[in-house]
């Protein structure tokens, strides 16, 4: 069985990297085919675990807009005949909608195709009713230059979550907080599973911990600023997350009773009260030295840092291996780097 994913194109590398990380974390065996930029096929999925896999991807992924089950592949010349040969009674319950999405801008009349295909479904069963706003069954027709995919949505991603939980909409807000979408992506890049322990030692307003908690991780947060520590607890309670601990602690003094399975964090940049007045390079080295003692072997660390901070030289003297790196242009003078690092005993 196959799934087709329509991914966000707001970043060049993060969507596919996030998907690969989730597949690896959840041990989902599949063959990945990148059809176009923003369009990915997952092939040869286990039939017996198909629904479970579908639900996992819908629950976890941030930089994916839609996930659909492939019904069949066809071509523009054969579209109507192949579409009409599908037994739609097997897929549609109650109301339905057909929507066409183009990739690489093939020259087609999407509205005309939607109407024609919708009519073909109606001709098979007059009891089916069109509902374009909130259909029981959503059929997605994806048209690229050489291939057409007919697919149906089995489970819907909660895209509203990343809007509803934006930093300024939480009870405790502080300027400069990370977006929920990037926070969720970083959690996924850290390969953390439901039930494992996730640590953010610079927890700020708790955005990263919120996203980790929503995929089922146990949470530990710490911050040198007591207002942030308290604010994190307020925001975690607001999101109805209960399996957490938060501490007012300098990361250099952090000693966990149970080591973390993954660390995801966005340390403060430059000199500020939140770093105790120290330079970024110094706080990063001290952070990495301390955090290593609080991580299990082979744990992942996903960290955001500014482009001008050379952490590679620090990694070289510590037991960390850089696995991948992604660049996010913030403005003319700042690029945010997302580095995925693994604790190593080499």
C-alpha positions in Angstrom: 0.0 0.0 0.0 1.1 3.6 -0.6 0.7 7.0 0.9 1.2 10.3 -0.9 2.4 13.3 1.1 1.9 17.0 0.1 4.7 18.7 2.0 5.3 22.3 2.9 7.6 24.2 0.6 8.4 26.9 3.0 11.8 25.3 3.7 14.0 23.4 1.3 15.3 20.6 3.4 13.3 20.3 6.7 10.1 18.6 5.4 11.9 15.6 4.0 14.4 15.4 6.8 11.5 15.5 9.3 9.7 12.7 7.5 12.8 10.5 7.3 13.4 11.0 11.0 9.9 10.0 12.0 10.1 6.9 9.7 13.4 5.9 11.4 12.1 6.7 14.9 8.9 4.7 14.5 10.7 1.9 12.5 8.4 2.3 9.6 9.7 0.2 6.6 9.0 1.9 3.3 10.5 3.1 0.0 10.6 6.9 -0.4 10.1 8.4 -3.8 10.3 12.2 -4.3 8.0 12.8 -7.2 8.4 16.6 -7.2 9.4 19.2 -4.8 6.8 19.0 -2.0 5.4 15.7 -3.2 6.5 12.4 -1.7 5.4 8.8 -2.1 5.8 6.2 0.6 5.7 2.8 -1.1 5.4 -0.8 -0.1 4.0 -0.1 3.3 2.9 -3.0 5.5 -0.7 -3.7 4.8 -1.4 -5.0 8.3 0.1 -1.9 9.9 -1.1 0.6 7.3 -3.7 2.3 9.4 -1.3 2.5 12.4 1.4 4.0 10.2 -1.1 6.5 8.7 -2.1 7.7 12.2 1.5 8.0 13.4 2.4 10.3 10.5 -0.7 12.4 10.9 0.0 12.8 14.6 3.7 13.7 14.3 4.5 15.6 11.1 4.7 19.4 11.1 6.0 20.3 7.7 3.4 18.1 5.8 0.1 19.6 4.7 -1.8 16.5 3.6 -1.4 12.7 3.7 -3.6 10.5 1.5 -4.0 6.8 0.6 -3.2 6.1 -3.1 -6.1 4.5 -4.9 -4.4 4.4 -8.3 -1.9 6.1 -10.6 -3.0 7.1 -14.1 -2.3 9.6 -16.9 -4.2 12.6 -18.2 -5.5 10.6 -21.2 -6.8 7.8 -19.1 -8.0 9.9 -16.1 -11.7 9.8 -16.7 -11.9 6.1 -17.6 -9.7 5.0 -14.7 -11.6 7.3 -12.3 -14.9 5.9 -13.4 -13.7 2.3 -13.0 -13.1 2.8 -9.3 -15.8 1.4 -7.1 -16.5 4.5 -5.1 -19.0 2.7 -2.8 -15.9 1.1 -1.3 -14.4 4.6 -0.4 -17.2 7.1 0.1 -19.5 7.4 3.0 -22.1 10.1 2.9 -20.8 13.4 1.5 -17.8 13.9 -0.7 -15.5 16.4 -2.4 -13.0 16.1 -5.2 -10.1 18.5 -5.3 -7.3 18.8 -7.9 -3.8 20.0 -7.0 -1.2 20.7 -9.7 2.6 20.2 -9.4 5.0 21.7 -11.9 2.1 23.6 -13.4 0.6 21.3 -16.0 -1.8 23.2 -18.2 -5.2 21.9 -17.1 -8.5 23.4 -16.1 -8.6 22.2 -12.5 -12.2 23.4 -11.8 -13.5 21.7 -14.9 -11.8 18.4 -13.9 -13.1 18.6 -10.4 -16.7 19.1 -11.7 -16.3 16.2 -14.2 -14.9 13.8 -11.7 -17.4 14.7 -9.1 -20.2 14.0 -11.7 -18.7 10.6 -12.4 -18.9 9.7 -8.7 -22.5 10.9 -8.5 -23.4 8.8 -11.5 -22.3 5.6 -9.6 -24.5 6.4 -6.6 -27.1 9.1 -6.6 -27.2 9.0 -2.8 -23.8 10.6 -2.6 -23.9 14.3 -1.9 -21.3 16.9 -2.6 -20.0 18.9 0.3 -17.1 21.2 -0.5 -16.7 22.6 3.0 -16.7 19.6 5.3 -17.1 16.3 3.4 -17.2 12.9 5.0 -14.9 11.7 2.2 -12.2 13.8 0.6 -10.7 12.7 -2.8 -7.5 14.4 -3.8 -6.4 14.2 -7.4 -2.7 15.2 -7.8 -1.6 16.1 -11.3 2.1 16.4 -12.3 3.4 16.6 -15.8 3.7 12.9 -16.3 1.7 11.2 -13.6 -1.7 11.6 -11.9 -2.4 10.2 -8.5 -6.0 9.5 -7.3 -6.0 9.3 -3.5 -8.4 9.5 -0.5 -7.9 11.1 2.9 -8.1 8.5 5.6 -7.0 10.7 8.5 -6.8 14.5 8.6 -3.8 16.5 9.9 -4.7 19.0 12.5 -3.2 22.0 10.7 -5.1 24.4 12.9 -3.0 23.3 15.9 0.1 25.2 14.8 -2.0 28.4 14.4 -4.0 28.0 17.6 -0.9 27.3 19.8 1.2 30.2 18.5 3.3 31.8 21.2 1.2 34.9 21.6 -1.9 32.8 22.1 -0.6 31.0 25.1 -1.2 32.3 28.7 2.5 33.0 29.2 4.2 34.9 26.3 7.7 36.2 25.8 8.9 37.8 22.5 11.2 35.7 20.3 9.6 32.4 21.1 10.0 29.6 18.4 7.1 28.8 16.2 5.2 25.6 17.1 5.8 24.1 13.6 9.6 24.4 13.9 9.5 23.2 17.5 7.6 20.1 16.5 10.0 19.5 13.6 13.0 19.7 15.9 11.3 17.2 18.3 10.9 14.8 15.4 14.5 15.3 14.3 15.6 14.3 17.8 14.1 10.8 17.2 12.1 10.9 20.5 9.3 8.3 20.9 6.1 8.3 22.9 7.0 7.5 26.5 10.6 8.5 26.3 12.1 11.4 28.3 12.6 14.7 26.4 14.7 17.5 28.0 14.9 21.2 27.1 17.4 22.9 29.4 16.6 26.3 28.0 12.9 25.9 28.1 11.8 29.5 27.8 8.0 29.6 27.4 7.8 25.8 26.9 7.1 25.7 23.2 9.4 22.7 22.5 8.1 20.8 25.5 4.5 21.4 24.4 5.2 19.8 21.0 7.1 16.9 22.6 4.3 16.3 25.1 1.7 16.2 22.3 3.4 13.3 20.7 3.5 11.5 24.0 7.0 12.2 25.4 7.7 12.7 29.1 9.1 16.1 29.7 11.8 17.9 31.7 12.4 21.6 31.3 14.8 23.9 33.0 15.7 27.6 32.7 18.0 29.9 34.6 15.2 32.5 34.6 12.6 31.7 37.2 9.9 33.6 35.3 10.5 31.3 32.3 10.4 28.2 34.5 7.0 29.3 35.9 5.7 30.4 32.5 6.6 27.0 31.0 4.5 25.2 33.7 1.6 27.6 33.1 1.7 26.8 29.3 2.1 23.1 29.8 -1.0 23.1 32.1 -2.9 25.1 29.5 -2.2 22.4 26.9 -3.4 19.7 29.4 0.1 18.1 29.6 0.7 16.5 33.0 3.8 14.2 32.7 6.4 17.0 33.2 8.9 18.5 35.6 10.3 22.0 35.3 13.2 23.5 37.3 14.8 26.9 37.9 18.3 25.7 37.2 21.4 26.7 35.4 22.1 24.1 32.7 25.7 23.8 34.0 24.3 22.6 37.4 21.7 20.2 35.9 22.0 16.6 37.2 19.0 14.5 36.3 18.1 11.4 38.3 17.1 9.7 35.0 19.0 10.5 31.9 17.2 12.0 28.9 16.5 10.0 25.7 16.6 13.2 23.6 17.4 16.8 24.0 15.8 19.6 22.0 16.6 23.2 22.7 16.9 26.8 21.4 19.5 28.4 23.7 19.6 32.2 24.0 22.0 34.1 21.7 24.5 36.7 22.6 25.0 38.2 26.0 21.9 38.5 28.1 20.6 37.9 31.6 19.2 34.6 30.5 22.7 33.3 30.1 24.0 34.8 33.2 25.9 37.4 31.2 28.2 35.1 29.4 29.2 34.9 25.7 27.3 32.5 23.5 30.4 30.4 22.6 31.2 29.8 26.3 27.6 29.0 27.2 27.4 26.5 24.3 30.5 24.7 25.3 29.5 24.5 28.9 26.0 23.4 27.9 27.3 20.6 25.7 29.7 19.4 28.4 26.9 19.4 31.0 24.2 18.0 28.8 26.3 15.0 27.8 26.2 13.8 31.4 22.4 14.0 31.3 21.8 12.0 28.1 21.7 8.2 27.5 24.1 6.7 25.1 23.2 7.3 21.4 20.7 10.0 22.3 20.0 12.7 19.8 20.4 16.4 20.4 18.6 18.9 18.1 19.7 22.4 18.7 19.1 25.8 17.1 21.9 28.3 17.0 23.0 31.4 15.0 25.2 31.0 11.9 28.0 33.0 13.3 28.5 30.5 16.2 31.0 27.8 15.4 29.9 24.8 17.3 31.8 22.3 15.2 35.0 23.1 16.9 33.3 22.4 20.2 31.8 19.1 19.0 35.3 17.9 17.9 36.5 17.9 21.5 33.4 16.3 23.0 31.7 13.0 22.3 29.1 14.3 19.8 28.7 13.5 16.1 27.1 16.0 13.7 24.5 14.2 11.6 22.7 16.9 9.6 22.3 20.6 9.4 19.5 22.9 8.1 19.7 26.7 7.5 16.7 29.1 8.1 17.2 32.7 6.9 15.7 34.9 9.6 16.7 38.3 8.2 19.7 40.0 6.4 22.1 39.6 9.4 20.9 36.3 10.9 20.6 32.8 9.7 19.3 30.2 12.2 21.0 26.8 12.0 19.3 23.6 13.1 21.9 21.0 13.9 21.1 17.4 14.6 23.8 15.8 16.8 24.2 12.4 18.3 26.0 11.5 21.5 28.8 9.1 20.7 31.3 7.1 22.7 33.8 7.1 19.8 
